[in-house]
Amino acid sequence: MVEHRLRAALLCAAIAMFAQTCYAQYTTDWLGNTFGTLAAHVGNTARSLWVAPEGVIYTASLWDENEGGVAIYQNGQSLGSIGTHADFQGSAITGNATSIFAALQYNRSFGSGSVGRYNRVTQTRDLIIPVSVWTSIPHADVITGLATAGSLLYASDFFGNRVRVFTTDGVWQQDIKISSPGALTLDSAGNLWVAQQSAATIVEFSPAGALLNTIQMPAASRPSALYFDAASGQLMVGDQGPDMNIKRYTIAGTPTLAGTFGIQGGYLDATSGIKGQVGDKRFTRVVGVGKDAAGNLYVLNNPWGGGWDLGRNGATDLHAYDSAGNLEWKLQSLNFEAIAAPDPSTDAAYFYSGMQIYTGTAGGTFVANTVDPFTYPSDPRLNMNDTQRGQHFGQLVTVGGNRILVASGQNPGIFNFFHFNPASGYIAIPDASIPGAAFNTNVQVTGGFCIDSRGDVWAGLDRTNHIYHYPLTGFDGNGKPSWGPAVTISIPQSIRPLTRILYLAESDTMILAQGIAGSWDWTAMQSRIEVYHGWSAGNTTRPDPVITLTSANPKSITAAGNYLFVGYVHTVPNIDAFDLTTGQLVTTLTNSSPGTVDVGNDVDSMYGLRAYLRAAGEYVITKDNYNGSSIVVYRWTP
């Protein structure tokens, strides 16, 4: 009887341990996309728009990992997509009753500068129209505007300094010379209107190509989208200059400004909201304007942020308004490959990516775009030559009420620092970078990076075999942080080559992860992770515990409280949680809401996980999901 009871007790204990490890009690949520499933998700980084009379909306993007680059929407819902994930440039799109015409992405077969025609019913490409002789430009827009009228197709050949006119079957008709042409539209008389974005002008040509009128906008304006509203006889101009609004011009006779739509200054206005705050008419970077036959207005924003591949250039933010200008619905996809860090100041109610701020659940609310391209034109997040492909990965700490944001790319060797202050609202003010002068180094960070809760920076500088610890020395009167000279610590031999660093200041715990010796890929992790309790107290040589990962291809780690969280690449979307005291695997976060929330394939980024321990004992873990252009949020109470 005693033996039977012992066996039963052991069995119950084993079942309890198995349930804890494999069937953790947690919730799965998402941020950054209106919809949480792949089938319905809002497409990535739309940069142009065309609206069919019946209210079907087509947007074009350079890249969407899991659907075609031309997304289709109506009445606030996704209707699918056209093409493959890498067919389109995203810079220009138009259509007619039967076809969609879109600028094609650089292709090894025909290069850049071509337009594809797609059948709207079958959604297949039936024609390629070579437009430009500039066929060797993979990372810039060659075709910057498209429009149709009757049997004619108009295309802006930006580097060719001309608008080219073809039949919709691709037969060339004429060229209209104009420098740096951009967005296009045609009025009811068949006259062509051409935006010259950098010159702040809009030029009108007759059907024969004769110059008729020029609208000179304010010098800082940047006309980025054009639409002729036949019902009002007005030209609508999306302005992504500091006004951040839509201007309406009457064009009968001499064109004159008739009014505007949207708040003056858009999301940067500080009179009707907080600077950086987005809203119904607080536009960011307007890139598309269109109407349907019922008079509904559609405005496509591409919130600010750089990225040389243009597929990570901001986000998708589509607004629909009724004929009276009232918001009907919004569709948003606010990142592609990115992570948002829980905000300690709000106990994880808000989340900061490298570009955006979110709050809420079930897709959440887009709170703010933290980039101000006019006040800070040298913000590294706007650098189109940044080969890290955008600074969308956010890390955030709060020290004495001062937030420090660190933004980086997918697999970064460079980290950029920003601060906030009341006068700038939600705008992240650029401060410094590592490598950079503030840290007295030009050596990239290839051995791990961490900013701890005290604001101290820990960095494994390339090929130095040392961890560099930069203590935060304080903030100036505007909230700008500064750091002292580095204290160097030799990397323990047992964990070389080092590839990840995590330091938990509250418990004086250092976590180090090993890279692959002799590998060219310094971003890759091995299976060995060492945990040092009392690191700053002097224990830099005796790890306890040592965690040996058994799942293949670890890629990203984060930690909070007493737990380490590990994500993997090219394998599973699982997030494993390990106890930092015992080193034991405690639970695995997979998906508590299958079919409702997509959690992606894996973690394809070095810093694609963030974790925070809330005051009530709940752990909030965020995970990059490039599949659904979203951020997965796990909430777990051990």
N, C-alpha and C positions, 0 to 999 in steps of 0.2 A: 504493500500500500504506500509506504514511504517512497519507494522507488518510482511508483506510478505518479505520485504527487510531484516529485522532483522533475520527472520528465515533462509533466504537464506545465509546470512552472517555467522550465527552460523553453518549451515550445511557445508558451505565451510571450515570453521575453523576446524570443526570436521573431515572432510575428509582429510584435510591437516595434522592434528595431527595423524590420523590413518595411513596415508601413511608414515609419518616420523617414526612412531613407528614400523610398521610392514613390510614396504617395503623400507628399508634403501638403499641408493645408496652406494654401496661398491663393491669391487672385492674380489674374492676368489682364492687363489693360493696355492701352496704347495712347500715344500723343502724336501730334504733328500731321495727321491725315484725317480728313472728315470721316473716312470709312476704314475699318480695321481688317477687312478681308482682302485677299488678292483680287478676287473677282470684281469687287466694287471700288477698290482704292483709287484715289485721285492721282492722276499721272504726274510724273516728276518734272519739275522745272519747265513749265510751259512758257514760251517766249514770244508766241504770236497766236493770233486768233482769227477765225472767220465764222460768222453766224449766218446760217441758212434762213430764208424767210420764215420757215415753219418753227424756228426756235431751236434747231439742232446746232450745237456749238462744236467746232473743231479747233483743237489747240495743237501746236507743234512743239516738240521737245527734241533736244539732241539725244537724249538717252532715257529710257525707262527699263529697268532690269527685267521686268516681268510682263510687259505688254508692248504693243506697237507705239512708236513715237508720236503718232497722231491720235490723241484721245478724243472721244466723242461723248458729249453730255447733253441732257435735256431735262428741264424741270428739276434740277438739283440732283440728278442721278447719272451714273455712268452707263453708257450704252455700248461700251467696248472700245476697240481701237483699230487702227489701220497700220499695216506694215509690220516690220520687225522692230525690236527695241533699239536698233542702231541704224535705221534708214535715213533719218532726217537731221537737218542742221538745226531746226527750231526757229530760225531767224525770220521766216516768212511763210504765210499760208493764205490761200484764197480758194474760191470755189464758184460753181454755178449749179444749175439744176441737176447735172449728171456727173460732174467730176470735182475732185479736190486736186489742187495744185500746191505742192509744197517744195521748198528748197531742200535738196538732198545733201546728206552728210558726205564729207570726203570719202571717196571710194577708190580702192586700188585699181579698179578697172577703168573708171572715167574721171577720177580726180574730184576736184571741187567745182562749184559754179554751175551745177545742173539743177533742173526742176523736174520733179516726177509728177505725172498725172495718174490719179487713182479713181477708179470707178466707185461712185458712192454706194451703189447697190452691192456689187460683188466685193468691194473693198480691196481690189487687186490693182497693181500698177500695170498700166497698159501703154505707157509712153515715157521716155526720158527725153527732155529737151535741153541740149547743151546751150547755156546762156552766155557764159563768160569764158574768156581765154585764160583767166586766172584759175588754173586747174591744179595748182600745187600748194594750196593753203589749207592745211588740216585743222588749224586751231583759230580760225577767224571767220566771220560771216562775209561771204562773197555776194550772195543774193540777199539783199536787205529789204526788199519790198515786192509784193505781188498783188495784182488786181486783175479782174476780168470785167469785160463789158461786151455783151453780145457774143460774137465769135472771136474776140480778140483777148489775148493775154499780155499783160504788161509786167516786166520784171526789172527791178533795179540791179544793175551791174555795178556794185559799189566801187571796186578798184578800176573798172573800165570807164568810170565817169560818164555813164549813159543809162538811159532807160531803154530797154529793148522791147520791141513790139512783135508778137508772133500771133498767128492764129492759134486757137485752142488745140489744133492738131499739130502744132509745132513748126509751122511754116513762117519763116522770118518775113516781116513786113517793113519795118523801119527802125532806126535808132534816133533817140532824142538826146542830144548832148546836155549834160548837167553834171556838175562836180559832186561827188560823194552823195549820190541819191539814196534815200531811205524809204520810209513808208509811202505807200501809194493809195490813191482812191480816185474814182471817176464820178463826176457829177452828172445830172440828168441831161446835160447838153453834150455829153461825151468828152468834156474837157478833162485833162489829166492833172491831178494835183500831186506834187512830189515834195516830201519833207527832206530838208537838208539839216540833219540833227545838230551837228556841231556848229553850223552857221546860224541856227535859230531862225531859219527861213522856210517858207512853203511857197513853191513856185507853181504857177498854173500854165499849162500848155493847151493849145487847141488840138483837135483830133489829128491835124496835119503836122503837129509838132512845133507850131509857132508860139513864141513866148507871149503870154497875155498879162498876167499879174504876178506880183510877188508880195507875200505877207511877211513883213519884218517883225518878228516877235521880240520881246525884251531879250537883251543880249545873253542873259543867263538861261533862257528857256532852251529846252531840248525836245523838239517835236519828235515823238517816238512812235505815234500811232495816228492814223487818219481814218475818218469815216465820213462819207457824205450822207446826211440825213435828208432823204428826199421829201419826207413829210413836212419838214420845217424849212427846207431849202438852205440848210446851214451845214457848214463844214465843222466837224468835231475833231479836235486835236488833243491827243494825249500828250501832256507835257511832263517829262520826267526831270525837268530842272527844279529849282528850289520851290516853285509854286505847287508842284505835285498835284495838279488838277487837270481837268479837261476844259479846254477853251472852245467856245462856239463862235464861229464867224459867219455873218451874212455875206454871201458872195455875189449877190446881184449888183452889178456895177463894181465900184471899188470895194474890196473886202474890208469889213469893219468888225471889231470885236463886239459881239452881242451879249455875251455873258459867260459864266463858267459853271461847271458842275464839280462839286467836291470842295472840301475845306481848303482854303488858301494855306499853303505850306504842308498840307497832307499830314502824314504821321509825325512830322517834325514841328507842327504847330504846338505852341505852349499856352495858347489862350483858351482853347476848348478842351484840352486834355493834357496829358503828360508827354513831354517830348519823347518821341520814339514809339508812342502808343498808336497802334493801328485801330481802325474802326470802320464803320459802315461807309463813310466818305472821307476817311483819313487815308488817302491812297499812299502807296509807296512808289515803286517804279512802274508807271503805267506803260504797258507794252502792247495792249490790244483794246480796241473799242469797236463795238458793233451793235446793231439793233435787229430785231426780227419784225415781221409784218404787223404784229400786234402792238408794236411800240415799246416793247421791253428793251432795256439797255443792258449791255453786258460789258463789264470792265475787267480786263485781265491785268493783275499786278504781278511783278516779278521782284519780290523784296530783295533789297540790296545784299550783295555778297559776290565775290569774284570767283575765279576758277578757270584755268586756261582751257579746260575741255568743254566749258559752257554747259555741260550736263549737271554741274553743281553750282550754277550761277544763280544763287538766290533760291526761289521757290515758286510754287503755283498758288495764286490767290485770286480766285475768280468770283466776282460779285454780280448778281443779277438784280435789276431794279425795274419796278413797274413804270408805266408811262408818266406817273406823277413823281417819279424819283424816289419812291420808297423801296427800301431793301426787301427783296423777296427771299433770297437764299445766298449762301456762300459755299464754295467748294475750295478746299485747301489741302495742299501737300507741301509741307514746310521744310522738308529736307530730303535728301537722297541717302547719302552715306554720312550719318551724323549721330552724335549722342548729346543728350541734355542732362545736366547734372542737377540733382535736387538742391534747392536753395536752403541752406541752414537758417537764414534769417526768418524764413516763413515756415520752418519745420517741415520742409518738403512739400509745401502747397504750390510753390512755383518751381519751374525747371528752366535752366539756362543752357542753350546750345552755344556753339561758337558765334551764331548770328541772331537767333530768335529767343523769345521768352514765351513759355507756355504755362497754363494752369488748367485744372479741371480733370475730368475723366472722360472715357469713351471718345477719344479723339482730342478732347480738351479744347481750350480756347487759345487762340493766337493773341498774345498780349502785346508784344512789341517786337520791332526790328531794331536791333541795338547798333546798327551801322548808320553813321551820318556822313555821307560822301561829300558834303559841301563844307562842313566845318573841319573835317579830317580827311582830306583827299588822299593822304599818304597812309591811311589805315591799311595794314598788311592784308586785311580781309578783302580788300578791293584789288589786290595785285593780280592782274591777269597773266602775269608771267610766273606766278607761283606754281611750280611743278608738283607741289603737294596736292593740287587739285581742290583747293578750297580749305578754309579754316572752320569747318563746321562742327568739330568735336570740342565740346566745352567741359572745362573743369572749373569749379567755383568754391571759394572759401569765403567766410565772413570773419573778420577780426575786429573786435571792438566796434561793431556796427559798420565797418567798411568792407564792401564786397571787392574781391579780386577775381576777375575772370581770366582764365587761360584758354586760348583758342589754338587749335592745331589741326593738321590734316589727318588723313587715314592712317598712314604709317610714318609719323613725323620724325625729323631730326631737329626741327625748329619749333619753339613754343613762344607764342605772343601773349603779352600781359596787358590787361586793361583794368581801369577802375571806373567807379560811378560816383556822381555827386548830385545833390538836389537840383542844382541849376541845370544840369544836363539830363535830368529825368532818367529814362531807360537807356540812354545812349552810353555805350561802352567807350571810354576815352583811351586811346592807345598810349601805352607807357614805355614798354621795353620788350626785348626778346632775348631768349637764350638759344643760340649764341648771340652776343651783342655787347655793346659797351657797358650796359648796366651790370653785367655779370663778368666783365673783363675777360671775355673769351670769344674766339672765333671758331671754336671746335664744336661740331655738331653733337647732339645728344643721342647716342646710339646704345647706351647702356642703361636706359631706364630714366623715367622722370616722375617726380611727385611734387605737388604743392600740398603741404600738410595743413591741418586746421589752424595752426598758428601763423600761417602765411610763409613759413620757411620753404625754401626750394631745395630739392635733392635731385642731383643730375649725375648720370653716368656719362662723362664726356668720352668721346671716341678714342679708343686705343690708349687710354691713360691708366687703366687698371685701378682707378680710384673713383670713389663717390665724392662729389663736390656738394657740400652743404652750405647754402647761402642763407644766413639768418635774416629774417625780416627785421629792419631797424625802426620802422615806423611809417607814418603817413604825413604828408604836408597838409596845409590848410585846405586844399582842394580834394583831398582824399587819395592823392597819388602815392603809391607805396615805393619804398626803397629797400635795398638789401645790402648787407655788409659783405666784406670779403669772404671768400670761400674757406671753409674748414675742410680739409681733405682727409678721407678715411680710405685706407687700402681695402680693396675688395677681397673678401675671404677667398682663398685658393679653391675651396670646395664648391664655390658657386660661379667661378669664372668659366666662360665669358658671361658677364652679367647682361641681362636684357630687360628686366623690369625692376622697379623700385616702388615700394609702398611704405610709408611711415605713418603710424598712428600715434600722434603726439599725446593723446589722452592716456594711453597705457604704455607709452615708451616702447612700442613694438615695431621692429623693422622686418619687412617681408621682402625677400630677394628671390628672383627667378632666374634660372640659368638659360643661356642661349645655346646655340649649337657650335661647338668648337670647329674652327676652320671653314665655316659656312660663309658664303657671300651674303646670305640673308640674315642681317643683324636684327630683323624684326621678328624672327622665329623664336619660339620658346621650346626648351626641353621639358622633361617631366619633373625636374627637381625644383622644389621651392623650399627655402630655408626661412624659419621664423626665429627672430632674436628678441627675446624679452629683456628689457633693460638696456637697449642699445645706447642711448645717450648717457646712461649711467655707467657705461664702460664695457658692456658685453657685446663685443664686435667679432667674437671668434667662436662662440659656443651656441650653435643653433639648437633650439628645442621647442617644438618638434621640427623634423624634416618631413615634408609632405612629398610623396612620390605619386604623381598623377598616373592613372591607369588608362584614361581615355586618350585617344590619339589627337595630335595637333592642337595643343593648347595655344591660344592666341592672345587673350586679354584677361587681366585680373584686376580686381578691385577689392576693397576691404572696408568694413565698418564694424564698430563694436568688437565682438569676439569672433567674427566670421570672415573668411576669405571666400570670394566668389570667382569662379573660373569659367571662361567661355572658350569654345573650340571653333576651329575653322575647317572647312571642307568635310565636315562629318555630321554633326548634330547641332540643333539649336539649344541644347541643354545648358543650364547654368548650374554647376556644382557648388555646394556650400560646404566648406571645411571649418571645423572648430580650430581656432588658433591656439588653444591650450593643449588639446590632445592630438591634433592633426588628423582626426578622423573625418571621413565624409559623413555629413549630417543629413543632407537632403539634396535632391536634384529638382530644379525648377524646369519644367518642360512647358506645359500649356494647360492651365486649368479650364480654359474656355475654347476647346477645339471647335472649329467651324465658325466661331464668332470673332476670334482675334488671331490673326496670322502672326507667328513669331519668327518667321524667316527660316533660313537654312542653317545659319551659323553666326559666328562673330568674325567678320572679315576686316578687322581693324585692331591696331595695337591698344587703343584706349577706348574701345567700343562698349565698355561697361562702366557704370558709376553706381555707388552705393551710399546709403545714408541711414543712420539709426535715429528714428524719431523719438521724441520725448516719452511717448507711451510704450516704447519697446518694439514698435513695428519697424522692420527693415524695408526700405524702398530701393529697389534695384532697377536701373534702366539699362536697356540693351539696344544697340543699333540694329535696325531691320531695313537693309537696302532693298529687299524684295518688295515690300509694301510701302516704301517711302514713308516710314514711320519710326517711332521710338516705342519699344515695348517697355511696359512698366509692370514689374512684379512687386506685390506687397505681401510680406511674409512675417508672421510672428512665431518665433520658435516655441 
